[in-house]
Amino acid sequence: MKHILYWLGGFAVALGIFQYYETHRYSEDQLIYAQPPQNRTAVADFDALAYLNFLRASANLPALAHSATLERAARNHARYLLQNPDDGHDEHNTRNPFYTGPRPSDRTRRASYAYKGVHENVSTDQHPPNEKINDHLPAQHQLDNLMTAIYHRLSLLDQNIDEAGAAFESQGKQIALSINQGDSRFN
């Protein structure tokens, strides 16, 4: 009998919550509406690192310093990804002329960056047919896509990194973005 009372009490609470949400009306100022696309003219001339720093500034985070070493590693990997887009953070095809190592830390170490805790974010895509590569700011678009995934966002907005190298590459309709982030204090 005691269990039935618990079940009935739980059912009454659930019914009450359901009833509240079904009858409760939100005021106009409590509703969230989709926003129109943002005007990107202010960032049209930004490369991937400048746009990443723009996003970091929007989150009240310091800008990342440019690292030529990290950019070299990112550029090699982005070029590798143009021919092997499904490899993502790995490099399996040792015959690819841009192969520099199986893991991000191998690739950055080969580019002379000693810190092993490098963050890597990559994105590959096919550019829509019948459009020029520069029509829709593809590097910014790829970064926006990365920011929609929480694990990429946490990496890109990490407070413990202070430098980065980013590379956007395209070949035909294939595009690839690679960003390597590190900490100059540990390099």
N, C-alpha and C positions, 0 to 999 in steps of 0.2 A: 504494500500500500504506500509505503514511504517513497519508493521509486516512482510510482505513478504521479505522486504530487510533485516530485522534482521534474519529471518530464512535462507535466502540465504547466508548471511555473516557467520552465525554459521555453515552451511553446508560446506562452502568453507574452514573454519578453520579446521573442522573435517577431511575433505578430504585431506587437506595439511598435517596434523599430520599423518594420515594413510599412505599417500604417502611417507612421510619422513621415517617412520619406516619400510615400505616395501622395500625401496631402500637403506636405510642406512646399511652399512656393518661395523661390528665391527672388529677391528684389533685382532690379535691373543692374545696380552697381555691384552685385555679387556674381554676376555671370561673366564668363570668360569667352571672348569671341576670337576667332582666327584673325590674325593680323595680315594685312596685305604684304606682299613681298617688299623687302627693304630696298631702298635705293642704294646701289653699290657704287655710285660714281665716286664717292670719297675713297674707296679702296681699290679702284680699277687699276691703278698703277702699282699696287703692292705685289711683291713676290710672296711666296708661301711663308717665309719667316716673318716678314713685315705684317702679313695678315694674322699670323699666329700671335704676334705681339699685340696687335690691335685687339684680338679676342681676350688675351690675358689682361690688357689694360681695362677692358670692359668688366673683368672680374676682380679689379683692384689688385692685380698681381704685377710684379716687376717684369720688365721686358727681358727677353733672353738675348744675351750677346751672341753675335755671329761667330761661329767656329768654322774656319776653312777646313779643318781636318774632319769634323763631323759632316760638313757639307760634301766633301769628297767621298766619304763612305756612303752617304745618302744618295748621291748622284750615281755612283756605281750600282747601287742596289735598285734604284729606279730604272736605270737602263737595263739591268738584268730582268726586271719585272715586265718590261715591254715585250720580251720574248717568252717569259714564263710567268704570266700573271697569276696563276693559281698557286704559286709557291709562297706568296705572302711574306711572312717573316723568315722563311727558310730559303736556302738555295740548295737545290739538289742537282741541277744540271751543270756538272763541272766543265762541259764543253762550251757553255755560254761564254763569249769573250769578256763579259763583265762579272763573271763568277769571282767572288772574293772571300767566300767562306760560308759554312752552313748556318751559322747563328749570327745575330747582330753584334755580339761582343767580338766574334772572330773578325767580322768585317771592319769594325771600328779599330780594332787593334792592328789590323793590316794597314790601315790608313794612318797609323802612328798615334792613336788615341788610347792611352793606357787604362783608363778607368773602365772597369768591367760592368758597372751598373748602368750602362747606357740604356735609355728608353728608346724604343723604335715604334713609330706609327707609320703604317703604309696603307695606301688605297690605290686600287687599280679599277679601271672602267673602260668602256667603249664610248667614245664621243659620238653623239647622235649624228647619223648620216646627214649629208647636205648642209652642214654647218661648219664654219671655220672654227678652228681650235680656240681662238680668242673671243668668240661670240658671247660666251656665258661665264667668263672668268673661271675656267675649270679648276685651277689650283685652289681658289677660295671655295668653290663648290665642294671639292673633295675634302677640304678641311671642315667645312660645315657638316658634311656627312660623318666624318670621324667624331665630331663633337656630339653627335646624337647618341653615340654608344657610351655608356657610363665608364667603361674601362679605358676607352681612348680619352675621354674627357678628363678623367682623373690623372692620366699620364701627361696630357698636354698642359694641364693646369697645375701640375705638381709645383709646390712651393720650394722644394729642395733642389731644384735644378737651376742653373744660371746661364747655360749656353746651349746653342743648338745649331744644326746645319740642316737645311731643307732643300730638296730638289724636286722639281716637277719636270717630267719628260713626256714627250709624245712622239709617236711614230705611226703614220697613217691615222687610223681612228683610235688606236690604243693609247691610253694615257696612264701614267703612274706617278704617284706622289710618295716620297719617302722622307721622313723626318727623324733625325737622330738627336737626342737631347742628353746632355751630360752635366757634370758638376766639375767646374774648373778647379775647385779646391782639392779634389781627389785625383785629378788626372795627373 
